[in-house]
Amino acid sequence: MSTDDVAVGAVVRYPRTGTVGKVVRIEEIDGWRYAEIDSTGLYYRVDELIGADKTVGKVEKKAHSLEDYLKEHKEFQEQLEEVWSRGTDQSCEGGG
């Protein structure tokens, strides 16, 4: 999708974050064209957007049970505690 193809009503994707939405407004700010996307209400530089139909791959949602989430949370908590226990001397420096 070229920058000329980005128009109000076009469905676009911002590859850096994966944000997808419909263009609701286009404005020129400081010499750059920006498109407002309905899903976020934020402006994105038109030259950094791609058509949503050009996204590669299929997004698959994986079903997770409550037990899966609890297991993942517990593992994450354990990793976090391990990092804190060996990665800090518990001091609080301001660095300034």
PyMOL commands that set and color helices and strands:
alter all, ss='L'
color gray80, all
select helices_A, chain A and resi 3-5+46-48+52-54+66-87
alter helices_A, ss='H'
color red, helices_A
select strands_A, chain A and resi 11-14+19-29+32-37+43-45+50-51
alter strands_A, ss='S'
color yellow, strands_A
deselect
rebuild
show_as cartoon
